[in-house]
Amino acid sequence: MSDFSNLDTNFKVETKIKEEGICFHDVREEPFKIYGVFFDNGRFRRIPTEVAKTVNETVLALHSHTAGGRVRFMTDSPYIAIHAKMGSIVKMEHIPLTGSGGFDMYMGHGPERYVKTFVPPYDMTDGYESIFRCGSSAMREVTINFPTYSSVLELYIGLKEGAQILPPRLYAIEKPIVYYGSSITQGGCASRPGNTYQNVITRRLDADHINLGFSGSARGETSMAEYIAGLEMSAFVYDYDHNAPTLEHLQKTHEPMFKIIRQAHPDIPIVFMTKPIYKLPESDPCRQTIKKTYENALAAGDENVYFLDGTALMEMAGYDGTVDGTHANDLGFASMAKAVGDVLEQVLK
């Protein structure tokens, strides 16, 4: 693949990185491979805009946040840089900017190894750039995770001129695991994108995934259920009781959402999750509602459904798994990844 800037000077990347012979490549071009997001109308998105409009206003605002997005490739470049042009950049009191607006990088394949967070400057307004020097020119497989709570307009990878760029190996589980839920599903409040529980599971199982977490706005709408039902997937995991505006809303929507997706995918594993709160009482009405969907499915003869409550999800983390009593920290995400990953490994591997 030739350097994209050589094809048209209008696309030349203006960089402050002082590295002789650095060439920038648009991740939308082969042989780079994008997972979890797609490019449409000037930015990367998780669902089509027309679908987002039918769900609710907040989903429309969040559907271009790049949670779960990844770019993968192989290269023997002695350094790897990023140059990101970004739209909305979310800065919050309880989530590090390295998570909400940063990219992080892993190398290897089954397992991948964390090597770098491309740390964004706090005062950035429209993107940033950063570089990692690998120390050698060995061929290596690279995964770069996109931010959880920001939008990405363009992403360029900087490599040494003449370096090889090859496509990545395929995931062992090619059909993605689809996750739907609240701000925790979106990635709040992981310190960096690779620490979300979905990315941890993806590395553990060598499985693709799609993150459909929508902060404060996952409510099990029919249009969202129908969109998810139309996706190719290997498994479905969902949790949205945190965002249900009332108990009655959860009672009216939780089982119908399951039935819409089960009708379209009669054979895939479906995992029901409650809010990830340690020692969540069995009497919690939302927990009871979700457990009822699970029990009704079992009673109807469905043998590929699974239930995880908050205590199971936070068993490893205990009371220390959140930043604010609600949103998971890195320990909480590791605990969730173990609980959900144990189930998925059993049924998918």
LOKOLKOL-149271 format. One record per residue: x negated, y negated, z of N, C-alpha, C in turn. Coordinates in steps of 0.05 Angstrom, whole numbers, plus 5000, padded with zeros to 4 digits. Atoms other than C-alpha are relative to their C-alpha. Example, Ala and Ser with C-alpha at 12.3 -4.5 7.8 and 13.67 -1.06 7.14 Angstrom:
BEGIN
498250245000475450905156498249765000 501650244999472750215143501549785014 
//
This chain:
BEGIN
498350245000500050005000498249755000 501650245001497349324982500949805021 499350214981497148735029502349834989 497650135009504048405024499449714992 500650285005501047705025498749964973 501350025025497047854962502050014977 497949985021503547984923501349734995 498650265002506547304937499049825022 501150184979503146724972502149885018 497850104982509946504999500350175025 499749824978509547105045497450025017 502549994986502546975070500449935029 499650044971502147025146497849805009 501850194988499046415179499450105028 500849884974495146695238497849855013 502250114985490746445293498150225010 501749784992487647135304497449994984 502650035012480247085290498850284996 501049745006478747755258499450014970 500750015028474947785192501350224984 498849805018478648135136502750115009 497449904991485248205173502149964978 497950015019491148365127502650075014 497449954987498448325149501950144980 498149835015503748815125502849985012 497350014992511248745129501050285007 499249734991514149325169502350114984 497849905016519949365121499050154975 501149875024515249625067498950275007 501249744996513050345058496949965003 499049754988509650725088501049975029 499050044973511950405154502850125001 497349884996518150745182501349875024 498550134979523350375223502150195011 498049834986527650735275501649825019 498450124979533450505318501349734993 498950255009534749855281499850004969 500250035028535749635209500049704994 500350285007534448985172502449924982 497750105016540348585146500449705005 499350284998541647855131498149845018 502050174987535147575158499050095027 501049904974534047995221500650295004 499549724993533748685251502550025018 497449974985540448945279500350295008 499449734991543149545316502650114989 497549925013550149565286500649794979 499350205020553049215225501549775013 498750244990555448505238503050024998 497149975003562348665211501250185021 499149834979563049215262500049855027 500350154975560548775319502349805003 497850204998565948255302502650135009 497549874992571348775314500050095029 500249894973568848955384500549785020 499550234983567948325426497849794994 501950225006564247655424497250055010 502749954988558547885469498550214984 501349805017557148505427499049864975 500850155024556948035367497449855006 502450154992551747615404497650185005 502249824992547648215426499250214979 500549785019547948675365497349974985 502650045013541548355337497750015021 502149944981537748475402498950284993 501349775013532749015383499450235019 500449784982533349505441500050264985 500249745013531150195418498649994973 501450025026527749925355497150095002 502749915001521150245336498949984971 501449965026516150205278497850205004 502049794997511750815267498450024974 501749975023505850935221497450135009 502649904994498851235217497949814987 502150175011492450835206497350075013 502749984989484950855215498749735004 501050274995484350105225498849995028 501250024973479649935283501549815018 498350184983484749425308502850004988 497250025008492249335305501149745013 498950254991495548655310503049984993 497250065008502748415309500349704996 499250285004505647765283503050014997 497049984998512947705303501249724998 498350245001517947175282502650085012 497749924983523647175331502149785000 497850194997530446855338500549955029 499450044972533746875406497950155017 501849884981528847015463501149975027 498650014974532047195529498050005022 501650024976528646965593501850005024 498249974977531847195658498350025025 501450004974530147155731499150285009 500449744988530247905743498850204980 501249815019526948205680497549874989 502550125011519748105657500349934971 500050075028518747755591498750214983 501249785014514348345571502150214992 497849815006520848755572502049874981 497950135016525948265544499149894974 501050125025521447945492497450114990 502649905008515248375486500250254983 500449755014512848945442497950165016 502249844990508849535469499450224981 501149815020504850065433499150265013 500949734992503650815439498550124977 501549865021498951265401500250305005 499949714999499152005386502850104992 497549875008504752495370500350255017 499349774984507852975420497750105018 498750244990505952695469498749744989 501250265005504951955455498849895025 501450114976500351555501500249704998 499950294998501450835523497249884998 502650135003495750385501500049705003 500150295002497949665498502849875003 497850185002503149145514499149754987 500550265013503048565466501549795016 498750174980504348055520500849734988 499250265011508447455498499449775018 500350244983506746755522502749915010 497450074988512146505569501349764986 498950235013512945855530500650044971 499549955028514046195463502949924994 497350085008520045935424501050154975 499249875025520046305358498350244992 501649775006515446895364497249975010 502850014991508147055377498450204985 501849805011502147465356498050095020 501949884981497247915391498550224986 501749795013491748425376499050195021 501249794984489149075404497750124984 502349885013482149325387499750295009 499849714993482150085384497350125009 502649894992474650195393498850194980 501149825021473850655332501849984976 498449995024476450775262501250284995 498749735003479451465275502949964991 497250005008486151625243501750055024 498349974977491651545294502949934993 497150065005499251535296500849795020 499350244984502250895323503149975001 497250084996509150735352500049735015 499750264987510750005368503049965006 497250044991517149895409500749704999 498950275002521349275396501049905028 498950114975523848805452502850105005 497349914992530148985491502149784999 498050224997533448305498499349764984 500650235019531147875439500550104972 499649925028532247865365497449964984 502450005017526747985313500849944972 499450085027527047625247498150144980 502049875017520547895217497850115018 502249884985514948345241497950094980 502249935017508148405208497950145017 502149864986502648895227497349924987 502750085009495448645221498050235002 502049785000490249165200497649904984 502450075015483249135173500350054970 499849975029482849035098498750264992 501049745010482049705064500750245018 499349784982484450115123502350174988 497949825009488850715107502649955016 497450014987496250665122501750234989 498549765008500251305121502750025014 497549974986507351495139499750175025 500249844975508551785209501050284995 498749745000510252505223502949975007 497150014992517652655229500350075029 499349914973520752715297500850294998 499249734998521853435318503050024999 497150025001529153255330500749754983 499750225019530752825269502649855004 497450144996538152675282499849865027 500450154975538152125335501950085022 498250004977540852175405501149725002 498750264999545851605410500949955029 499350084973546551235476501849754999 498250234999552350755491500449935029 499550094973553150335553499449715005 500150274990551749715593497249884998 502650135000545849265607497750195007 502149804993542049845638499350174976 500549855025542850235574498449824981 501550185018540349625535497149985009 502850014991534049625578499549825024 500450174977535249175638499750175025 502050205003530649125674497250124998 502649885004524749525646497949794997 502250205002518049175651498949984972 500850015028516549355579501850204985 498049835015520649695523499650305003 500549724998517150365528500950135025 499249894975519550455599503050035003 497149944999527050465583500350305000 499849714997529751155598500350144973 499749885026531551275525497250044987 502649975013524451145501498350215014 501449794986521651595556500950274990 499049745010526252155533499150054971 500949965028524452035460497250114999 502749895000517152145476499950285011 500049734988518652755520501050214980 498749805017523053105469499149984971 500750055028519952825405502549974984 497350035012526952595386500649714994 499250275007529551985350502449925018 497750094985534751555385501049734990 498750265006539450955376501049895027 499250134976540550475434502349814994 497650185003547650185435500949915027 499350134975547249865503500549704995 499250285005550749185505500649875028 500050114973549548775568502649875006 497550124991556048615604502450044982 497950005020560248805544500750284989 499249735009560749565537502650085013 497349964988568149695546501550234986 498749775012569650315505502149944979 498050085020573449955450500250214978 499449805021576650385396498249964976 501750055024572750035340497250095005 502649914994566250185376499850314999 499949705000568250915387500050104971 499849915027570050985314497449964984 502650055013563450675291498050225009 501949794989559451155337500750274988 499149745010563651745312499050044971 500949985028561251585241497050034997 502949985000553851635260499150294999 501249744997549552245248498550005027 501349994974547052475316499650285009 500549744988544253055355501450035027 498750004974547452855421501149725005 498850264993551652295452499949975031 500250064971550451985521501449745005 498750264995555051455550500749955029 499650104973556051035611500949714997 499350285002560050395615501849915023 498250084978563750375682499249745012 500850264990559449775703501449784985 498850225016562649375646503050014997 497149995001569749615650501249775017 499050234985573548985671501850085024 498449904978578349395715499950305000 499849714999579250105738502050104979 498049925019585450145696498950004971 501250015027581449945634498350254995 501749775002576450505647501850254996 498249775002582151005657501450024973 498750005026585350795591498150054977 501849995023579050815549497950225001 502349814998574051325576500550264985 499449745013577351975554500749964970 499650045028579951685488497549964984 502650035014572851475469498750274996 501149745003570452175483501450164978 498549845020576052485441499449914972 500650105027574552035381497450114991 502749915008567252235381499950314999 500049715001568552965397501450114975 498649915024573453025339498149994976 501950035023568052775291497650185003 502449844994562553185324500750225019 499049794982565453835351497950165014 502049824989558854165366497749865016 502350134987554053635395500449995030 499750054971552553575469500849725006 499250274991555952985503499649995030 500750044972553452725569501549765011 498550214986558052325615498349905024 501550114978554451855663501649795014 498950224985556851415719497949785003 502050214994553450775741497750135016 502249874986546450965765499449885027 500350104972547250805839499650245018 500749784982543951265890502150025022 497949934980548851605938502749874993 497450095008554751375897502150195011 498149834987560651635937501750164980 498249845017564752205907502749884998 497450135000570851795924500149754983 500050245017568651215879501950054977 497949965020574651125832499050024972 501149995027570451005770498650274996 501249735002566351635785502250214996 497849815003572852015793501250004972 498950025027575451755726498250144980 501849885019569151965689499950315004 500049714994569052645725502550134989 497549895011576252745703499850054970 500449955028574452655630498450254995 501749765002569053185639501650255007 498549764992573653665676502250074980 498049955021579153585624498850134976 501349885023574253745569499450305006 500549724993572054375606502550174999 497549864999579254575617501150064972 499149975027580554495543498250194984 501749815013574954985528497449894988 502450135010569354495512497750085018 502349904984562854825535497549844996 502550165006558054285511500349725010 499850264987559653715559498550025027 501850014976555353495619500649755015 499350224983556453035678497749945019 502150094982551252625716501149755015 499150244985553252155772497549845010 502250184992549151595803497950135017 502049864982545952035856498250184984 501649835017543552535804498149834983 501750175017540951975760497749875015 502050144983537151635817498750185021 501049814980535052265854497049955005 502950034997527652145841499349735012 500650274991527951395855501249945028 498750074975532551405915501249725000 498950284998534450715940498149804987 502050195011528350405906500149974970 499949995029530650475834501149764986 498950235013533449785821498549745008 501150264993531249055820501949835016 498050184987537748775848502450155010 497849844991542049345871501750114977 498549915024544749455800498250104978 501649955024539549425745497550165007 502349824995534149955740497449864997 502850075004526849805751498650234986 501449785014521450245720500350275014 499649754985522050755775502850114995 497349925005529550775765500350124972 499949895027528750875690498650274998 501449745000523751435702501850225012 498249824988528751765748502350084982 497949945019534351695697499050174977 501249855023529751955642499750305008 500349724992528352585683502750145001 497349874998535752725698501250044973 498749975026538352595628498250174982 501849845017532152885595500150305007 499849724992532753535635502450134986 497649905013539853625607499550034970 500350005029538053435536497950214991 502049805008531853865535501250285000 498849744998535854465557501950064976 498049955021541254375503499049954972 501150065027537054105445497650164993 502449865005530654495452500450305000 
//
